[in-house]
Amino acid sequence: MRLTSLSAIALLAASTSGYCLAAAQTDTTTPQLADTYINDEILPPIISWHGGSESLIQAADSKWATPFEQNGLKTSPSYDETFAWLDKLIAESEMLKKVSIGKSPQGREIWMIVASKEGVENATALASNGKPTLLVQAGIHSGEIDGKDAGMMLLRDMVFNGKSGLLDNANLLFVPIFSVDGHERSSEYNRVNQRGPVNMGWRTTAQNLNLNRDYAKADTPEMQHMLRAINIWQPDLYIDVHVTDGIDYQYDVTFGYNLPQGKSPSIYNWLENSYRPRIESALSEQGHIPGPLVFAIDNADISKGMSLWNASPRFSNGYGDARHLPTILIENHSLKPFKQRVLGTYVMLESSLQAIADDSTKLKSAIKQDKYRYSQRVTLTWQQEQQEQQAQGWDFKGIGYTLEQSAISGNEIVRWNGQPKLYPNLPVIGGTQADIKVNRPDAYYIPPQWQEVIKRMSVHGIRMTTLDKPTQLKLQQYQFTNPNFNNSDYEGRQQVKAEVTSQAVDVKLPTGTVRIDTKQPLGDLAILLLEPQSPDSLFQWGFFNPIFTRTEYIENYAVEPLAAKMLKDDPALQAEFDKALKDPEFAANPRARLRWFYERSPYFDNQYLKYPVLRGN
């Protein structure tokens, strides 16, 4: 299939813009939905699907049909429509309560539905029932909204259709829309690579920040609200619902989580050996094709294989690994119709509630093991390697394609043909080889003036104590050289990397210094946030960038006599200077020669390029 001309696309927009034009002109009360989405003509061929999960759908004229069901299984309701419908449902059942976890920058409430047999509406009461809790979050990227409509159907069926038993041995926390402001920046043109719903929200927040890059730095109000909610409600399983970008394939529901090499190996074992088989079986029985997360090494050459993702803490699943919260990243396939994706998500959410109810003891035990593991060596970065445990490779359920020369780009472009094709024994490459490691310190010390850093650690729920008097300690301090700043802004910040060395210091810490013990449930998270070589450290996110600014100087007329006196008083310094002069570039640079003496004088800023966060032993 070739791309249509611009005129054809314009004609398509007029004829399939979500409602039939003629119907809209003749009947404004009951618009008829078009047969296709506005972008169907430019997407790969659609694969017809029917599965057992279609039995979950209520008739459009049913009293408790969701807006998704009322409108031909092609639309998703607005923010106001969503909560108007949910409010009516909540009024019908003592099992459901609605609480706000905070407001967005544009002033919208971020609502969470609390579902429990006891009908509780606060975290203390929920914890007292002793049941495991599932937190489901939809719309972190608000155009990827499958989880909202699936969750609404599931709540309805708990109240009216005999599924209240799901809450006999489990609790559900459901955030229908996380990025509420982005959700309301809705258009049928927002996600060209996705088959529905008709109108989709925007990928980023009203501040143009990506919430699924914000877990570690927690810049956005939305993320700060979510992290506080996690700390308060203490879920045992966290599901983050997305829709993919990328290639075409047969799988409609793919999902993944942390790897065994990460910070939560016991949680990984439970997810891999108990959770995944159960969920994949449930999805398959209902006619879906489940699979692991799909990331092609080369989208134009499937034979190169797949990438196994070891997510860092900026992402939901990487953050879950760091804080020992079992976290599932669902990536429904964007090229599957909205109906199919919503139904697959429903099956997965229902099965997840059953899984934590039936295996609560092992799940809670795995979480506890990882929270109190306290590994003495902590890996900060990983290198890519062939996955030996998958020596047979991945028999990948793909779609056939050809490469065609494009007159538009001048490059080869993939043309998917819609025909299922098995790609046997594909290699799998993943970031699982440990690279930079550090010893686990007993504690970190943050000087009181670094208030933004201290506040972020508090938002994460990391336990801290404050020194109530000046304290003399022998600690370790990092020194930076060759800082390298990103040339462009990323997620509202100027990131930085630098070469790192460490030295012992005998320092008097002032009153108000914050001490963070690493032997706590969130100790691993604290290490990843405070070790400067960690890719999602607050250092690399730019929280400490002021240390790279020199604010005191010395005039050349003062350096000259100072340097002469230093050389006269210190023969060893004279020998060091003579050696430095053997470098022709240095010898020919008067400013560099004067700076050399200034940096070795007592007048030089002794905090310049030094990391203010200190490490215990």
N, C-alpha and C positions, 0 to 999 in steps of 0.2 A: 504493500500500500504506500503510495506516494503522498507527500504533503499536498494539501489542497492549496489553490491560489488564495490570495488575500480576499478577493471578491467572493470566493466560495465560502471562506470562513465567515465573512460578514453576513452572507445569506444564511448560513447555518446558525449564527448568533440570533438572527431575527426569528428563525423558525423553531429553535429548540432552547430558548433561554429559560427553561424551567417550566413554563406554562405555554400551552398552544396559543399563538397570537390571536387566532380567530375566536377561540373560546374566551380569551380575556376580554375581547371587544364585545362579545354578545352576552356574557354571563360573568359578572364580577363577583358573584357570591360563591360559586362553586367552580373554581378554575380547574381545568383538566391538565394533568401532568403530561409532558411529552414522553415519548417512548425512550428517548435517549438523553444522556447528559450533553451539555453544550460542547464538551471536548471529545465526545466519542469518536467523531470523524477523524481526529488527529492522533488517537491512541491506537495501540496494537489491537488486533482482533479480540473480541470478547469471547470467553469460553462459557458456554451454557452450563448452569449449575442448578441442581436440585438436591436437597438433602433432608434427612429426618428432622433437622432443627427447624424446618419450615412449619412444623406442627406447633411451634411456640407462638406463631403469629396470631393475633386476634383480628377478627373481622373489622374493617374500617368503621362500621357503624356500631360496633360494640361500645357499651357505655364506658368501659375502661381501656379502650384502645389508646395507645400513646400517640402523640402527634406524628411520630414516624410511621405508625401503622395506619393512621387516618389519611395520610397523604401519599399512598402508593408505595411506601417503603423506599422513598427517594429523598425525603427531606429530613432535616433535623431542626427542632424548634429553636427560636431565639431564647435569649436569657430570660426575658419576662415570661414567655410562653412555657419554658421549661419549669420554672418555679411556681407558676400558676397551677400547672397540672400536678406537680409534686405536692403542693400545699393541699390540694383537694384529696390526694391519696393519703397524706399524713393525717388529715382530719378523720379518715375512716378507720384508722388503726392505732391502737395503743403501742404497737411495736415500733413505730417510727417517730423519730424526733428530728428537728432541724436546728442546727447550731451554726453560728458564723465563726469562722476561724480568723476573720479579719477583713479589711477593706482593701480594694485595689487602688492604684493611683487616681483613677477616675471616679472613685467613690462607690463602686459596686461591692456588695457583700460577697465574699467567697463562702458559699454555703456547703455544709457537710451534713448528710443524712446519717443518723445513728439508728441502726436497726438491731434490736435485741428482743428476746422473748419477754424480758422484764420491762421493756419500754423506758429505759433510763436515758438521761440526757446530759450526764456529766461523766468525766473519765473515772473518777473515784468509784462511782456506782457501777460502771461498766467493768472495771477491774475486779470488783468484789464478786462477780458471778463466776470467776475462775475459768471462763471459756477463752479459747484463742480468738484473736481479733484479726480480721482481714480489712486492710485499708485499700480501697480502689480509687484511683485518681484518673479522671478523664480530662482531656483537653488541655494538657500542659502545652501542646501545640494545638491551638483551638480549632484549626481546620481538620485535625485528625481526631474526630469527635465520636468515633464508634462506641467508645465505652459509655458515653452519656446515655445514648438510646438503648443500649443493651442493659445498663443498670436500671433504667426506668422500667423496662419490661420485667426484669427480675424482681424488683420491689413490688410491682403490681401483682405478680404471680405469688409472692409470699403472702400478700394480703388477701387475695381473692381466689387463687387457683391451686390451693392445696400444697404450696411449697413453704409454709411457715416452719415446717420441720427442719429446714436448713438452719434455723436459728436455735434449734434445741441444744446444740453443742458448739456453737460458734457465734460470734458477733460480726456485724458488717458496718464499716464506716465507708461512706460513698460520697466522693466529691465529684458532682456531675460536670462542673466546669471549673478548672483551675485557673487558666488564663482568661478571666472573665472579660477584660477590656479587649483583648485580641479577638475573643469570640464575637463581640459585637461589631468588629470591623469586618463585616460579612459581605461576601460577594460570590457570584457564580464564576468569577474569573480568578479566584485566589490560588487554587492548586491545579495547574493545568495537567499534571501527571496523575491525578486521582479521579476515580469513578464515583463521584458523589460523596456527600449529599449535594443537592442542587446548589445551595448557598453554603459556603464554607468560611470559617473564621480565618484570621491572620495568624501566621506562624509565631510572631513575637508579640510582646506586650505593648501597651500604649507608649512605653518608653523605648520601644524597639530593641528590647533585650530578650534573649532566648532563655526561657526558664530552665530548659534542660542543658544549659551550660553554667548554671548558677548555683548548683548545690553547694560547692565548696566555698565560693566567695560570698554567696548569699547577699548580693547587692540589692535585689528587688524586694519591695514590700511583700509581693506575693510569696516569694520563696521564704522569707523570714516568717511569714504566717504559717506556711506549711511545716517548716522545721519545728516551730514551737508546738504545732498540733501533734507532730510525731512524738515529741518529747512528753507532751501531756497525756496523750491517749495510748502510747506504747503499743502499737500494733505488732503482731507476730508475723505477718506477711503483708508485703506492700506491692501492689500491682500498678504499673504505670502504662497506660494504654496509648499506643502510637499507631501511625500508618506509615508504610515505607516510602522511600524513594528508590530509584535504581532500576534493576533489571526485571524482566518478565520470567515467571516460573509457575509451577503448578501449586505450590503451597499457598494456602489462603491465610492461615494463622501461624506465624512464627513467633517464637519467644525464647528468651535466654536470661542469663543471670551471671553472677560472678564465676570465676574459674577456680579450680582447686589450688592454683599457685597463689591465690590472693590472700586476703586477711581473714577470710571466713571459710576454712576448709570443711568444717563440720556441717555448716549450712549448705555448702555446695553438695556434699554427699547426700543430704536429705533431699535437696531439690532434684538432683540428678537421678537418684535411685528410688525415691519414693514418689515425689511430686510429678516429675515429667512422665513416667510411664502411665500414671493414672490419668493425667490430663490428655495426653495424646490418644489414649484409648477412648476416652469419652468423646473427643472431637471426631475421631475416625468413625465411631459408631453412629454419629449424627451426620455423616457424609462430608465432613471437612477433611482437608489434607494438612495436618500440622507438621511443623518442622522447626529446626533450630534457626537462630538468626542468620540471615543471608547477607553477606557482604562479599561481592565478587572482587577479586584482585584486579581484574580488568573487565569493565562492563562490556567491552567489545570483543572479548576472547574468553569465553567461559572455561576453556581447557586449561587456562592458567591456574584455576582453582579458586578456593574460598579463603577468606580471612577470618580467623577466630579472634574475636574482639575481647581484649582485656581492658575494660573501661576504667578510666580514672575518676576521682570523686566529683568532677564537675557534672557527671551524668548520674541519673537516678540509680542505675544498677551498680555503678562504681562506688557511689556514695553508700549504698546499702552494704556493699562489701566492707567498706572502711568502718562503718558504725555497727556492723554485725546485725543488720536487719535484713532478713531474707527478702530480696527485691526482684520482682519479675518485670522485665521489659517486654511488653507485647508489641510486635510490629506486624500488624495486618497488612496484606499485600494491596498496594494502592490500585492495582489494575483490576482487582476483583470488585464486583458491584457492591454498593453500600449495603444492600440487604444481606448479602452473603457475609460480609465482614461483621455486621452487627450481630447476626445470629451466631457466628463463630465465637465472638466475644462473650455473648450470653452463656454459651456452653462452658466456656473457660472459667467465667466467674462463678457459675453454679458449682462446677467441679472443684474449684479451688476452696470454696466453703466446705464442701464435703471432705476434701483432703485434709484440711487443718483440723476439722472436727474428729475425723477418724484416727489421725496420727499426731494428736496434740502433744503427747508425752515426748515422742522422739523429736518433734520440731522444737519444743521448748528446751529440751536437753542440748540440741545442737547449738541453739542460740547462746545458751549459758556457757558451753564449752569455748566458743569463740570469743565471747566477751571477757573471759578470764584466762585466756591463753597466755598473754604477755610474752610473746616471742622476744628473745634477746637480740636477734638480728632482724631488722625490718627492711624489706626491699622497697626502694623508692621509684625505680625505673626498670623497664623491661625491654628486652630486645626480641626481634622476630626470630622464629625458628620453625622448622618442619615439625609437625605434630606426630611424634612417634607412636602415641597411644592410638592414633588413627592411621596406622600404617597401611591399611587397606584403602584409605581415602574415603571419600564421600560419594555414594551413588546418588547423584543430585537429580531431583525431579524437576527438570527444566522445561523450557519451551524452545522449539526450533527457531533458527534465525539465519538470515543471510546478511552480508555486508554489501552495501551499494555505494557507489560514488555519488556524493551529493553536489548538485550544482549550486546549492545555497552556501554551504560551508567550504566546499572544495576538499572536504575530507571524506573518509568512509564513514557511513552511518549504519547502525544496526536496524534491521527490519525484522521484527518478531512476526512469526507466521501463525501463531495461535495453536500450533500442533504440539501436544505433549511429547517430550523427548527425554530419555534417560541419558545423563552424562556420567558414565561409570568411573569410579575410582579417582575422583578429582582430588588433587593434593590440597591439604589444609595447612595454612601458615598462620601462626599466632604469636603475639607478644608474651611469651611465657618463660623466656630465659632471663633469670635475674641479672640485673645490671648493677646499678648503684645501690649499695646497702649501707646502713648505719647501725651502730649499736644503740640499743634502747637506753636513753638516759633515764635517770630516776625522776627528773622533773625538768620543766622549762620555766624561765623567769622572764616576765614581760614588764618592762618599766612602765610606771603609771601614766606617762604622757602619751603612750600609744593606745589612746582610748578607742579608736575605731577597731583596732585588732582585738582588743579585750571584749568589746561588744559583740563582735562576730563569734568569738569563741563561746560567749554566753548564749547567743542565738542557737548554736549547735547543741547546746545542753551539756557542754563539757564542764566538769566540776573544777572550781578554782578556789584558792584561798588567797588572802591578802596579807602581806607583812604589815604588822602594826607598829614596827619600829625599825630603824636602820639595822641592817644585818650584813656582817662580813662573811663572805663565802669564797671558796676556791671553785671556779667553774670553768667551762669551755666557751670560747667565743669564736664565731666565724668571721673571717676577713675576706672581702671580695676584691677581685681584680678583673679587668677587661669586661666590664658590664656591656651587655648587648641588648639594646632596646628594640622592640618591634618597630618597624617603620610605619605601621598603620595601627589604628585603634582596633581593638577586638573586644566585643561585648562591653563597650564603654570604658575600657581600661587600656593603659599602655603596659604591656607585659615586658618582663625583663628576665634575662638569665645572666649568670656571671660565674667565673671560676672561683672555687671556694677552697680556703685553707682554714685550719682550726688551730687555736692556741690557748694555752692555759692562762687564766687571769685570776688575780686576787682582787675582788671587787667588793665595795660597800654598796649594797642595794638600798635604795631609799624606801622610806615608809610609803605604802601604797603599791609597791611592786606586787604583781600577781604571780602566784606559783601554781603551776599545773602539773599534778602528779600523773605520770603515764600509766600507773597501775590502777586504772579505773576502766569501766566498760567502754568508754569512748577514748581510751588512751591511744589506740592506733590511729583514730581520726585526728587527734591532736598532733601526733607525729607527722602525719601527711600534710597538715595545714601549716606546721611551723618549721619543718626541715626545708631549707631554701632550695635544695636540689630536687625536691618533690615537684612534679609538673603542675600540680594544683595547689601548691603552697601559697599562702597569702603573700609571701615575698615575690614569687613569680607573677602573681596577679597585680603587682604594683602597689601594694599597701605600704611598702617601706621605701618607695622611690625617693623621698626627701633626703635619704642618707647619701645619695649620689650628688648632692649639690654642695659645693664649697662656698661658705659664706664669710670666711675671714681670709685676708690676704696680707702680703707684705710687699712694700715698695722695693724696687731694685736698689735704690740708694742705701737702704737698710740692710739688704742681703749681702752686699759686697763686704762691709766691715765685719758683719756677723760671720761670713764664710771664712774670712782670713783668720779670725779669732778661733773658730772651730778647728781649722787645720793646724794652727799653732799649738792648740791644747791637746790634740788627739792625733798622734802619729798613725794610728791604725786607720783613722778616717782619711788621712792624706794618702795612704796606700790604696784605699778603696777608691778614692777619687782618681788617682793616677790610672788605675785599672779601667775605670769607666771611660776615661779619655781615649782609650784605645779603640773605642767605637767611633768611627769617623762621623757618623750621623749625629751622635751625641756631642762630640767635640765641636762640631760646626753650628750648634744650636745654642745661642746665649741664653735663651729663656729656659731651655731644658737644664742647662748647667746651674742656673740660679735656683730653679725649682728643686733640683737635687739637694741643695743645701737646706732650703726651707723645709723640705719634707723630713730632714734629719735633725731639725732644730726643735727646741722645746716649745716654739711658737705654733707649730703645726697642729691642726685639729686632730686630736687623738681619737675622735669618733668617726672620722671620715672613712667611708667604705667598710665600716664595721657593723655587723648585724646586731641590733639592739637586744634581740632575744637571746638569752644565755641558756646554756645547757648544763644540767647537773651531770654527775658521773654515773 
